[in-house]
Amino acid sequence: MSSRTRHRRKALTEEELRGLLAEVPTEWRLFFEFLAHTGLRIGEVVALIWADVDFGRGRVHVRRRLYRGRYDAPKSKYGRRVIPLSESLSRSLWRLRGPASDQAPVFTTGAGKMVDASNLMSRVLKPAAVEAGLGKWVDVGGRRRAETWIGFHTFRHTCATILFRHGLNAKQVQMWLGHHSPAFTLATYVHLLPDDLPDSTFLDAVIAGDTSNKCETKLGHEREGPASDDYAGPSQAQPSGALGRAAAPNASDTELSDPLALRRCMSTGA
C-alpha cells in the first residue's frame, strides 16, 4: 500500500454521521454537530469565545486556536476565516449562550471548565462511535476500551465531503476549511467524491435558455430572522459586543453557499 493510500482521509457517510450523533450524550451533541457543520479543527473550536459568533449574520469568526496549551494564531493566514451557520444551528448556539459574556468560551464542560480534548475523545467520542457500530470494545488489562478510527478530524473530513456533495466548489470548500489553496483541498478530498457523471438533461435547459432551475441562494443575501422571541436574528436585538450587530457581508462571505444542507444531513430525524 502506497504512502498516499495509507494517509487518505476517511469521512463518515451522512447516515453514519446521524447515527454517531444519536449516540453522543445530549450535553455534548451540539459540540459535535458544530464540528461537523463548520469543519473546524479541535483547537479552533475549543478557542472560540462568544464574541466570535455573529448571530445577526449567522457567521462564526475563526481568529485563534488552542495550541500546545496556549492560545495562538490560526495554523496559517488562511485559517483566519468566516464560516456560515445555518439558522437551526444558530438557534441552538443562542440557547447555549444564555447570559454568558462576549469573552466566555463557547464550549465548556458541565462544570464550566475548558474542554479537555483528550478526555472528551476517550470518554465521549470513542464510546459513542463504538455504540454507533463504528468500532469495537477491546479488553486491555481487564478494562474495556473503545477502539475506533473516528477522531475529531473525522468531522472535518466529513464536513468537506458533505460540502462537495451538496454543490460547493473547491474554492468555497478551501475557504470554509481554511486551506492554503483550492488545489490542496481538491487533492485531499477528491477520493471521497463520487466518480459517476451526473445526468446531462440540464444541458437541454441551458441551450433552450431556461434558467428557472438555477440556484440563486448565496449567503450574501439577507435572510429573515427566525420567528422566535428568544432568538435574536438579523432583524432583532443583538447581544452586546461588536459581533452582536449585523454588518455588511464582505466578498469572501458571499462566495460561500447556504449551509442548510449540512444541518439537514446531521438531523437524526432526517
N, C-alpha and C positions, 0 to 999 in steps of 0.2 A: 504494500500500500504506500502510495506516494505521500510526501510531507503535506502537499496541498490537500489531498483527500482526508488525511488524518485531522487536519485543522479546519475542515469545513464546518461552518456554523450550523447548529441544529436549532430548529424552531418548532414550536407547538402548532398543531393544526388548530383551527378555530374551535372544533369540538373538544380537543384536548384542553385548550385554554379554559373553556367554560367548565369542564369537568374539574380541572385543578382549582379554579377559583371557588367552586362549590365546596371543596374540601378544606379550604383555608378558614381558620377560625374567624368568626364575624368581626372581631375587633381589628383584624389585620387585612380583611378583604379589600378595603379601599386602597390600602398601601400597594397591594399587588395589582389591582386594577389600574392604578395610576402608573405603575411601572410599565404595564403592557400598553397602555394608552399613549404614553409620552416617549417611551423608549429611552428614558434617562438612565445613565449609569448609576449604580447604587450610591456612589459617593456624591453624585449630584442631587439625588433625591433626599438623602439624609441632611444635606446642607441647605435645603430650601427653607426660607422663612416666609411668613405671610405677606411681607412687602413684595415678594416675588410673584405673587398671584394677583393678576388683574381681573377681578370679577366683572368689571364694566365691559371689557372687550373679550373676555373668555380666553385669556392667554396666561401662560406661565413663563417667567423670565429665568433663564439659567445663567447665573452670574458667578457661581463659585462651586467648589466641591470639597468634600472632606477627604484629605489625602494623608495617609500615614499619621492619623491622629490630630491633624490640624487643618484649618480651613485654608484653601489655596485657590488660585485662579483656575478656570476650566483647563482641561487637558491641552487645548490649543486655542488659538484665537477663534477658530470655527466652533468651538464648544460653547462660546458665549452666544446664546441664541434665544429666540422667542417661539414657543410651541403653542398651537391652538388647543383649546379644551372644548369638549362637547358640552352642551347645555346640561345634560344629565350629570356629568362628572363635576361640572361647576357647582351644581346644586349640592352634591354630596360634600364637596370641599367647604362650601358655605356653612353647612350644618356642622361640619367638623370644627370649623374655626371658633364658633361661639364668640366669647368676649376676648379672645387672645389678642395680644398686641401685634403690631406690624413686625416686630423683631423676634417674635416667638417662632420656634421651629414648626413647620407644617405637620411633620410626623414625629411623634414621640411614643414612648412606651406607656402602658397604662398608669405608671407612676409619674409620668411627666418627664422622664429622663431621655437622654439622647438614644437613638436606636443603635443597638449593637448588632452590626450586620452578621457577624459570625454566629452569635446566639440566635438571631432570627432565622438564619439558614438552618441550623441544626434542630431547633425546637419547633419551628413553624413550617418553613417551606418544604424541607425534605420529607417530613412525615405526611404532609398534605399530598405531596407528589406520589408517594407510595400508596396512599389510600385512594388516589385517583387512577391507580393502575399504571403509573409511570416509573415504577421502581420496585424494590422489594425490601423486606426486612431481613437483616442478617444478624447472626449471633456473634458478638465479639466479646470474648472473655466473660460469657454469661450474661451479657447485657445486649438488649435488642437495639439495633441501629438501622436507620433508614438509608438505603443506598439507591441513588438515582442520578441520572445525567442532568437533571433540572438544576439550574442555578439562577442567580439574579440576572445574569447576562442573557439567559434564555428568553426573558421577557423583552429585552431589547431586540433580539433577533426575530422574535415573533411579531413585534410591532412593525419592523421593517418589512417583513413578508406580507402582513396584512395591508400595509400602505401600498405596496406594489400591486397586490391582487385587486385592490379597490381603485386603481387607476392613477395613483400618483407616479410621476416620472422620477428618473434618477436624481435630477437636480433638487426636486422637492424633498425626496427622502434624505438626501445628503444634508439639506438644511435642517430637517427635522431631527436627525440623529447627531448633527454636529461633526460630520466627517470633513476631511480637508478637500475632497473632490468628488464629483458625481461618478467618475470612473472607478474610484476606490469602492464606493457604495455598491455600484452595479457588479463589480468583480467579486465582492464579498458575498452578495446575496443572490446572484444570478442562478445558482444551482438549486435554490429553493423555489424558484418560479416555475410555473407550468410551461412546458415547451410545445404545447399544442397551439396551432394557429387559430385565431378567432374566426367566427363566421364572417363572410365577406359581404353580407347583404347591406351593411351600412354604406358601402360604396355606391349603391344604386341611388340612395338618398342624396349623396354628395353630388353626383352627376346631375340629378334632377333638380338640385337647388333646394331640397327640403331640409331645413335646419330645425324642425320642430322638436327633434330629439336631442339637440345639442345641450350638454350640461353647462349651465351658466353659474353654478354655485362656486363662489370664491369667498374666502374669509375677509376680504377687504370690504365686502358689502355689509351694511348694518343688519343686525338681527334684532328681532323684538325680544325683550326680556321675558323670561318665563312668568306665567300668570300665577305668582305665589307671593303672599305677603311677607314671607320670611326670607326671601331671596332677593338680593339687590342685583338686578340685571342692568343692561346699558341704560334703560330709561328710568331707573330708580336710584335712591340714595345709595352711596357707596361708603365703605368703611374709611376711616381716616388714613392718610398716607398718600404719597404721590400716585401709586398704582391703584388706589381705590377709585380714581377718577378716570372716566373714559378718555381716550386720547385718539388722535387721528392715526389710522394704520399707516405703517411705512411700507416701502417697496418689498422688503423681504417677507413681511407678513402676508401680503396679498398673493404671493406665489404658492402658498400652501393651500391645499384643498380642504373642504369641510371635513371635520373629523368624526361626524356622526356614525359612520360605518364602523369605526373602532368600538364605540360603545355598544353597538348592536351585536358585534362579534363576541363581546365579553359578557353579555347579558345571559345569565343562567336560565332565563325563561325563554330565550330565543329558540 
